[in-house]
């Protein structure tokens, strides 16, 4: 799947951070955690949520004190601001540490896809953000080095190749491949993180990985994203970046597996992104699994919403308002409260109707 860009030819590209960075994956409980799901290239929505939580100020500087911010992956793709968000997170981390807080940027499946060269969800705006002053020259050099040598004189083929490798494509690949700035930074992060009683990751822990340690899982994902590796753990459909088994169907068949997994890692809750909810932070398995991919990016049209954990108690912050999460029992009061904060018609109304709580917004 990799493009082989770095192996095909040598270019002076973006300079990466040291390749041996390894993040601590277990932390004691803290007073406050803010967890934000999939961002998908929407800087404006991401910043809106962070301001509503008090994590950053109006100038986008850290204002969260000792708060731990967890972003559960999928910064890239589908929106134009991926590079801007990555740079923002790179700057925010040291600011948080100076104040006694932490920024934990986890690896999602779209981070992995960009590293291994699966670019099917990269938008024109994302490539444009990578364009350098010599983008045209780099594009021509890439064509000479990478295009099918038997078809280079075919005008139609050339036009198609250039369309599929637009200006900024070379710089984007230099950023993610080899020792590129963004690929190296991402590989220094975790796929799975524990803070107190909470386990955070992008997709979920399924049976295939339930018996591994956090260190083993994180090492396997990082190593699979190293230059020349096969991407196996990072691209495994049953792996922690892709698994969706906890997000659909009835709870009962997997309830015992969820209990065993949580006990195995010594936590009470698993916080996941990856699968877009009906339009709010949602809970499953009596609150043992918390889904925080609310469709934040404009491409999904979801609300600015995230998970806030204060002294171990989880809440949803929905459009700036803190709401108690249903940790078992009837979810309708929570859903109605969230829907009332949405501009009508709320995306949550369909779920409310399905659950038998057809109370329409005015």
C-alpha positions in Angstrom: 0.0 0.0 0.0 2.9 2.3 0.6 3.8 4.6 -2.3 7.5 3.8 -2.1 8.2 7.5 -2.4 11.3 7.5 -0.2 12.6 4.3 -1.7 12.1 5.5 -5.3 14.1 8.6 -5.1 15.8 11.0 -2.7 14.5 14.5 -2.0 15.3 17.0 0.7 12.0 17.2 2.5 10.6 18.2 5.9 12.9 17.3 8.8 11.4 14.8 11.3 11.6 14.7 15.0 13.9 12.0 16.6 12.5 8.6 15.7 12.9 7.0 19.1 10.2 9.0 20.9 7.9 6.7 22.9 5.0 8.0 24.9 4.1 6.9 28.4 0.9 5.0 28.2 -0.3 4.8 31.8 -1.1 7.8 34.0 -2.7 8.1 37.4 -6.1 9.7 37.8 -6.2 13.4 37.3 -8.8 16.1 38.4 -10.0 16.8 34.8 -9.8 15.1 31.4 -11.2 16.5 28.2 -11.5 13.9 25.4 -12.3 14.9 21.8 -13.1 12.5 19.1 -12.5 12.5 15.3 -11.6 16.0 14.0 -11.1 15.2 10.3 -9.5 18.4 9.1 -11.9 20.9 10.7 -9.8 23.4 12.7 -12.7 25.7 13.4 -14.9 23.1 15.1 -11.9 21.7 17.0 -11.0 25.1 18.4 -14.6 25.8 19.2 -14.9 22.7 21.4 -11.5 23.4 23.1 -12.6 26.9 23.9 -15.9 25.7 25.3 -14.1 23.4 27.7 -11.7 26.2 28.8 -8.7 24.2 27.5 -7.6 27.1 25.3 -8.2 30.8 25.3 -9.4 33.1 22.5 -5.9 33.3 21.1 -5.7 29.5 21.0 -3.1 29.3 23.8 -3.3 26.6 26.5 -5.6 27.8 29.4 -6.5 24.4 30.9 -4.0 24.3 33.7 -3.5 20.7 34.8 -6.2 19.3 32.5 -5.3 16.3 30.4 -6.6 16.7 26.8 -7.0 13.5 24.9 -7.6 13.5 21.2 -8.5 10.0 20.1 -7.2 10.2 16.6 -8.4 10.9 13.1 -7.1 14.4 12.7 -6.5 13.9 8.9 -8.7 13.5 5.9 -12.1 14.8 4.8 -11.4 18.4 5.7 -8.9 21.0 4.6 -7.2 21.9 7.9 -5.2 18.7 8.8 -1.8 20.3 8.6 -3.0 23.3 10.6 -4.4 21.1 13.3 -1.3 19.0 13.5 0.9 22.1 13.9 -1.5 23.4 16.5 -1.3 20.2 18.6 2.5 20.3 18.3 2.5 23.8 19.8 -0.2 23.1 22.4 1.6 20.1 24.0 4.6 22.0 25.4 2.3 24.8 26.6 0.1 22.3 28.5 3.2 20.6 30.1 4.5 24.0 31.3 1.1 24.5 33.1 1.1 21.0 34.6 -1.3 19.5 32.0 -0.9 17.1 29.2 -1.9 16.8 25.5 -2.3 13.2 24.4 -2.8 12.9 20.6 -3.6 9.2 19.9 -3.1 7.4 16.6 -6.3 6.8 14.6 -6.8 4.8 11.5 -6.6 7.9 9.3 -3.2 8.8 10.7 -2.1 5.3 9.8 -3.6 5.5 6.4 -1.7 8.6 5.6 1.6 7.2 6.8 1.2 4.0 4.7 0.0 5.8 1.6 -3.7 5.1 1.6 -4.8 8.6 0.5 -8.4 7.9 -0.7 -9.9 10.4 1.8 -7.3 13.2 1.4 -9.1 16.3 0.1 -7.8 18.9 -2.4 -7.7 21.4 0.4 -5.3 19.2 2.4 -2.9 18.9 -0.6 -3.1 22.6 -1.2 -2.1 23.3 2.4 1.2 21.4 1.8 2.1 23.2 -1.4 5.5 24.8 -1.3 6.9 27.5 -3.7 8.6 24.8 -5.8 5.5 22.5 -5.9 5.4 22.4 -9.7 9.1 21.4 -9.9 8.6 18.7 -7.3 5.5 17.4 -9.1 7.5 17.1 -12.3 10.3 15.3 -10.6 7.9 12.9 -9.0 6.3 12.2 -12.4 9.7 11.4 -13.9 10.6 9.1 -10.9 7.4 7.3 -10.2 5.2 7.3 -13.3 4.9 4.2 -15.6 8.0 4.6 -17.8 6.2 2.9 -20.7 3.4 5.5 -20.8 5.2 8.8 -19.9 4.7 10.1 -23.4 1.0 9.4 -23.4 -0.7 12.8 -22.9 -3.9 11.3 -21.5 -1.9 9.2 -19.0 0.2 12.1 -18.0 -2.8 14.3 -17.4 -4.5 11.6 -15.3 -1.3 11.0 -13.3 -0.9 14.7 -12.5 -4.5 15.0 -11.5 -4.1 12.1 -9.1 -0.9 13.6 -7.7 -1.8 17.3 -7.5 0.4 20.1 -6.4 1.2 19.5 -2.7 1.1 15.8 -3.1 4.9 15.5 -3.0 5.2 17.7 0.1 2.3 15.8 1.8 4.2 12.5 1.3 7.4 14.0 2.5 5.6 15.0 5.6 4.2 11.5 6.4 6.7 9.1 4.9 10.2 8.2 6.0 11.4 10.6 8.7 8.9 13.2 7.7 7.8 15.7 10.3 4.2 14.4 10.8 4.8 10.7 10.4 7.6 10.8 12.9 5.5 12.8 15.4 2.5 10.5 15.0 4.7 7.4 15.5 5.9 8.8 18.9 2.3 8.6 20.2 0.1 5.9 21.6 -2.7 3.9 20.1 -4.1 3.1 23.6 -3.8 5.2 26.7 -4.9 4.7 30.3 -5.6 7.6 32.7 -6.9 6.4 36.0 -10.1 4.3 35.5 -10.4 5.3 31.8 -8.9 3.6 28.7 -8.7 5.8 25.6 -8.3 4.6 22.0 -9.6 5.2 18.5 -11.5 2.1 17.5 -11.8 -0.4 20.4 -10.3 -3.5 22.0 -11.7 -6.6 20.5 -11.0 -10.3 21.3 -7.9 -10.4 19.1 -6.0 -7.9 21.2 -7.8 -8.2 24.6 -5.0 -10.4 26.1 -2.1 -8.1 25.1 -0.6 -5.4 27.4 -0.9 -1.7 26.6 2.9 -1.7 25.9 2.5 -4.6 23.4 -0.4 -3.0 21.6 1.3 0.4 21.3 4.6 -1.1 20.2 2.9 -3.2 17.6 1.1 -0.2 16.1 4.2 2.0 16.1 6.4 -0.6 14.6 3.9 -1.4 11.9 4.1 2.3 10.8 7.9 2.4 10.6 9.4 3.0 7.2 9.5 -0.2 5.3 7.0 -2.0 7.7 3.9 -3.7 6.5 1.4 -1.7 8.5 -0.1 -4.9 9.9 -1.2 -3.9 13.4 -2.1 -0.4 12.4 -4.3 -1.5 9.5 -5.8 -4.7 11.0 -9.6 -4.5 10.8 -9.7 -6.2 14.2 -7.0 -3.9 15.6 -7.4 -1.0 18.0 -7.5 1.6 15.3 -10.3 -0.1 13.3 -12.4 -2.4 15.5 -16.1 -1.5 15.5 -17.5 -4.4 17.4 -18.5 -2.3 20.5 -20.5 0.2 18.6 -23.5 -1.6 17.1 -26.1 -4.2 17.8 -27.3 -5.4 21.2 -25.0 -5.0 24.3 -25.8 -8.4 25.7 -23.7 -10.7 23.5 -20.5 -8.8 24.2 -21.2 -7.6 27.7 -19.0 -10.3 29.3 -16.2 -9.6 26.9 -16.3 -5.9 27.8 -16.2 -6.7 31.5 -13.2 -9.0 31.0 -11.4 -6.4 28.8 -11.9 -3.6 31.3 -10.7 -5.9 34.2 -7.7 -7.0 32.1 -6.5 -3.4 31.8 -7.6 -2.4 35.3 -10.1 0.3 34.2 -13.9 0.9 34.5 -14.5 2.7 31.2 -13.3 2.6 27.6 -13.5 5.8 25.6 -13.6 5.4 21.8 -14.0 7.4 18.6 -14.0 6.1 15.0 -17.7 5.3 14.7 -19.9 8.4 14.3 -22.8 8.6 16.8 -26.3 9.8 16.2 -25.2 13.3 17.1 -23.9 13.4 20.7 -21.5 11.6 23.1 -23.2 8.2 23.7 -22.7 5.5 26.2 -23.1 1.7 25.9 -22.8 -1.3 28.2 -24.1 0.7 31.2 -21.6 3.5 30.6 -18.6 1.1 30.4 -18.1 2.1 26.8 -18.3 5.8 25.9 -18.4 6.8 22.2 -17.1 10.4 21.5 -17.0 10.6 17.7 -20.0 13.0 17.4 -19.3 13.9 13.7 -17.5 17.0 14.7 -16.2 17.9 11.2 -18.3 19.9 8.8 -18.3 17.0 6.5 -20.6 15.2 9.0 -22.4 18.2 10.3 -22.2 17.1 13.9 -22.3 19.3 17.0 -19.4 20.8 18.9 -19.4 18.2 21.7 -16.9 16.2 23.7 -16.4 14.2 26.9 -15.4 15.9 30.1 -14.3 13.8 33.1 -14.1 15.7 36.4 -12.9 13.9 39.5 -13.6 10.6 37.7 -17.2 11.5 36.8 -17.9 11.6 33.0 -20.1 14.3 31.4 -20.9 15.4 27.9 -20.2 19.0 27.0 -22.8 19.6 24.2 -22.6 23.0 22.5 -21.0 24.4 25.6 -23.4 22.9 28.1 -22.5 20.2 30.6 -24.9 17.3 30.6 -25.0 14.2 32.8 -24.4 11.0 30.8 -26.7 8.0 31.1 -24.6 5.4 32.8 -27.2 2.8 32.4 -31.0 3.1 32.5 -33.1 5.4 30.3 -31.1 7.5 27.9 -34.0 9.7 26.8 -33.7 12.5 29.3 -30.1 13.0 28.2 -30.9 12.8 24.5 -33.8 15.3 24.9 -31.6 17.7 26.8 -28.9 17.5 24.1 -31.5 17.8 21.3 -32.9 20.9 22.9 -29.5 22.6 22.6 -29.2 21.8 18.9 -30.6 24.1 16.2 -33.8 22.5 14.9 -34.2 19.9 13.6 -31.8 18.1 15.9 -30.0 15.1 14.4 -30.9 13.3 17.6 -34.6 13.4 17.0 -34.5 10.2 14.9 -32.9 8.3 17.7 -35.3 9.8 20.2 -38.3 8.7 18.1 -36.8 5.2 17.7 -36.5 4.9 21.5 -40.2 5.9 21.9 -39.6 9.4 23.1 -41.1 11.4 20.3 -40.9 14.9 21.8 -40.4 17.4 19.0 -38.5 20.6 19.3 -40.6 23.7 18.8 
